[in-house]
Amino acid sequence: MREQQLQSLLQEMTLEEKVAQLLQLAPAFFEGAGSEGQITGPLQGMGVSKEEVHAAGSVLGIGGAEEAIAIQEAHMRNHRLSIPLATMADVIHGYRTIFPVPLAMGCSWSPELVEQSAAIAAKEASVSGIHVTFSPMADLTRDPRWGRVMESTGEDPWLNSLYARAFVRGYQGGQDGDLSQDKHRLAACIKHFAAYGAAEGGRDYNTVDMSEWMRREFYMPAYLAALEEGCEMVMTAFNTVDGIPATGNRRLMREMLREEWGFDGVLISDWGAVKEMIPHGVATDERECAYKAIQAGVDIEMMSPCYIRHLQELVESGEVAESLVDEAVLRILKLKNRLGLFEQPHRGADPEAERRIVFSDEHRQAAQQLAAKSCVLLKNEDVLPLDKAHRVALIGPFAESHDVLGPWSCMGVREDAVTLSEGMAAIAASHGMLESVPCSLEHITEAEKERAIEAARRAEVIVLALGEGSEMSGEAGCRADIALPSAQLELLRKLKELGKPIVVVLFNGRPLDLRVVDEEADAILEAWYPGSNGGAAVAGLLYGLDNPSGKLVMSFPYAVGQVPVYYNCFNTGRPQNAPDAQERYVSQYLDIPNEPLFPFGYGLSYTTFQYAQATLSDERLSMDGKLELAVSVTNTGVLAGEEIVQLYIRDVVGEAVRPLRELKGYRKVKLQPGETCHVSFDITEDMLRYHHPDLQFGSDPGQFMAFVGPNSRDVQALAFILTP
């Protein structure tokens, strides 16, 4: 359809039909949904009529291609103007083939594989009847108590921006892609705008309060990167911004998102967020919620009835200009047009293709590859890799657990996931070399402990599979104590008494307090929630079929009392390590270190890498010039391996305080034993820019430090000057 035709369609719509176009409901409301008799209850609960459902604009979550086709066909019959529904869903880290959770994907430092995962998810979801995914989540995260850190890609704004772009390219096919022609792509929706990752106390739905400078400098870049990549939609955050809930925040949505950034796509509320302005205390009733949301520029209200009950009345009374409703409806129609829905209402929905494509071997292998790249080796005292001929006792709540998909696993089926036991049994020299002893997650019985100890006595090496159940993470999965359950730590201590090597494999969705594990275990492999083929991927790493190469994208605290703890922090006026620091009156804890247990960028390999002395091509950088930082890296071990060489920069004296280190680049190098690689980075003036106190974006001439190394802590430092 041409825009003129869309304008004509808009003019044909009644005000009631326009308002209904802004309504998003779950499938149970619609004719053609899964089972009969579902519709009556939801209609009564939401207070919407059958006629309003018939005119609704979008549906949230569909059970597959057949249901999608049935709902769309019924809707097209029922809608006076035959305007098709847009179907949307939370396709977060896979549709039916589940990839590692996004935090794990981030640890691969591989935007290419992340883009591939998004493309596969889009292909599976589109043939199953989905048009839009509520992904990626670009919220910068510094507090592991927050359950949704698993849905983020970590604590660095630059790296988060790379991943946001990769997800959008994978879902949408790139800026040159055509969603109307490529039916195997999805429209992406960046979320949660804005700064939801900074919820106070790491508690979901909680207050966010920070300066605009802090938001722009650290929290906004990844959202903007997604929009620059062509992301079609934006979702509002549950939290407040400058004391106003994001869903009703006109300055944030109208002035920044639409006017300053030029976004003219669809803005959707999160689930029920429009009505939540009442408990937030900024709206008296649903009528005022509708008024504030439409004034802020929210186009689609997800699963609350404020628009459908009150927006028509607000327009007719003159309190809301009908032009605001028209703008919102036109943006929705344009999205449907870009998706090709007016010509092909069913778009990619195809039951036969669904059976052939979804959860295919090819897709599962891709998920396994990314899982292997996402695991992070945190400790290894010459225990790993395992010898296939050694007798191994696999013990713990995740030894045989299928709960390895993680939260937001869309249509993933736990029972189809490869367990660690299955993965290891497929590799071990013989079944007699592996004894698997599962146990409970939080309440390990005495009988389970006895079986575990007996198996451990028979073994040469103990592999202890520990972690969090998936319900302990994700949305509403916030925890004040981020250590492993006490029963698991007690089991670890009991097994340690046997004096045998212990390898701990962790399945979890957040950085944990691992002090006890670090003290007791001989090796620690962070596997996260690794997805559908996760057990095979982790087993391959344990037995050395693959060499770990993942690096942390979120710091692991020494203790929860440090939180938030992150690498790109400020120095303070009384830094702990200053040459003239007094013993007490510095910025420090009296009882624990300032530093995390495992820092950003950290991760070990089964081989070792040695960095030669790094060099800079010059000590001075002009505004239009460049410096080359060069370093040689040698594989000094006996196995081939991949190293991620990381570049950080510090602005020593700025107009505003600057972080001690900021990631500005990285290089992946694959080296054979004894092989040396020359790695170089170009440093240019644009890499030194930041938001000044007046919010202007630029650089300051003066002294800088460049750092290079295997992580944010263990680096070489080189000084240079930016000249005017």
C-alpha positions, 0 to 999 in steps of 0.5 A: 500500500502507498502512504496515500492509501493508508491515509485514505484508510485512516479517514474511513475509520470511525473514532471507535475503530481508531481507538481499538487499533491501539489495543493489544490483547492476548489470543484468548480474547479472539475468535479462532484461539486455541480452545472454545470458551476462552473468550468470555472470561477475558472479556469480562475481566478487561471490560472490553466488548466483542465489537472492540475485540473485532476492531483491535489492532494487535495480539500478544502471543500465538500458539503456532501457525494454525492458531495464527491463521485461524485468528487472522481469518476470523479477525478479517471477517469481523473487522469492518475494514478488514484491517489485519492484526499484527501478532507480537511475542517475547521471542527473546533468545530463540523461539522453539530452538532456544539459544543461551540467555542474552547475558550468556550470548554477550559473553561470546563477544561475538555479535556475528553469532548473536545476529545469526541466533536472532535470524534463526529465531525470526525464521522459526517465529515467522513461520509460526505466525509471529510478526514482531518480537519484543527484543532486544533488551538494551538495558545496561545492567550493574545490579545482579540482584535484578532478575532481568540481567539475564535478558541484558548483554551486560554493563558496558554501553559500547558493547551493548550497542554492538549487540543491540545492532546485531539483534536488530539486523538478525531479526529484521534482515538489516537496513536494506532488508524488506520485511514485506518481502522477506517473510522469515524476518520479524520487526524488532522492538527495543526495550525498555525505554529508558534505564530500566536496568537501574531499578533501585535495590535490583527490584523489578518494577522499582524506581529509577532516579539518575541525572540526565547526564548519567542516562545519556552517557551510559544508559541511552547509547544502546537504545539509540544504536538499535534505532540507528540500525532501523529497529521498528518499535520501542517499548516503554519501561515500567520505571519512573524517569525524572519522577514520571513513569516512562509510559506517561513521560512526555519529555522522554517519549515526545521530546527525546525519542521522537523529536530529538532522535527522530523516531517515527515508529510504533511505541508500545507500553509494557504489559499493563504499564498504562494503568500502572500510573495509578499505583505510581501515584501520577494518575487518579483513574484510568481516564487520566492514564489514557490522557497521559499515555497518548500525550506522551506518544504511546501508540499501543496499550498492551493488556490494560483497558485505559484507551479503549474505555476512555480515549474516545470520550477524551477526544469527543470532550476536546481534552485530546486532539484527534490528531494524536490518535490519528498519528498513533493509528497511522504509525501502526498502519505503516508498520503493518504495511511494512510487514506486508500484512495488507497484501498477505495477512497470514504473512509467513504463517505456514504449518508445513514449513513450521514442522520442517523448520522449527527446532531443526538439527541445523538450528540446534547445532547453531544454538550449541555453537553459541552456547560453547562460545558463551561459557566462561572458565572462571577458575582451573587448577589443572583439572580441566579438560577432563580425561575421557578415560577417568572415572567421573561422578556427575553430581548435583541438581543440574546433573540431569536437569532439563531446566537449562533453557532459562526464563523467557524461553518462548516456545522452548520445551524443557524435556527436549533440552540436552542435559549435562548428563546426556552430553557427557555420556555421549563423550565419555570413553564408556558409560562405566566412566560416568556416574550421574547422581542428581539431587534437589535444588534447594532442599537436598535430603540426607539420602541424596547426600549419601548417594552423592558421597558414595559416587564421589568416593568411586570417582577420580574427578567430581563434576558438581552441577550447581545453580539457580532454577530458572524461576529464580531469575528473569522477570520478577526473579529478583534476589537479595542474596545472590549466593547459591542455595545453602544446601548446594554449598553444604554439599560442595563442602562435604564433597571437598572433604574427600580430597578429590578434584572438584569441577563446579559447573554453574547454571544461572541467569545472573552473576553470583556471589561465588566466594565459597565456590571459589574457595572450595572448587578446583575449577569453575565453568560458568555455563549460564542457561545454555539453551536447547543443546546446552548439555552437549555444548558444556560437555564438549568444553569439559572434555576439551572438544572445545576450548573455552573462550568466553569473557564476562560482560558483567562483573561478579561481585566479591559480596552482595554488599558491593552491588552495584559493582562495575568496571567503568566506575569513577575514581572519587576524590579519595581513591583507595590506591592513591599514592598519598592515601591515608589508611582509613579515610579513603573510599573503601569497605572495612570488611571486603575489597572494593574490587569484584571477585571476577572483573568485566572481560575476565575469562580463562582458557585451557591454554595460556597467552602472553602479551608482549610490551604494547606500543603506541605509534606516537605520544600525541593524537591530533583531532583528525589523526590516529594512533596505532596501539600494537601488541603481540600475543603468543599462545604459550600453552600446548593447546590451540585457543582463542583470545579476546584482546581488549582495548580500554581508554581513560580520559585522565582530566575531563570537564566532567569526571570520567571512568577509570576505564572504558572499553573501546575495542577488542580483537579475537585471535585464534592461535596454535601452540607457540604461535604469535599474532600482531594485534593493533587498534586505531585510536581516533578522536571520536573514541574520546568523546563523551557528554559534557555537563551541558550535555554536548557530546565532544572530547577534551584535549589533554592527557589520556591513558590507553590500556590493553590486556585480556580483561579490564583488570590485567592490562598494560597502560600507555599514555598519550595526549590529545592535542587541540 
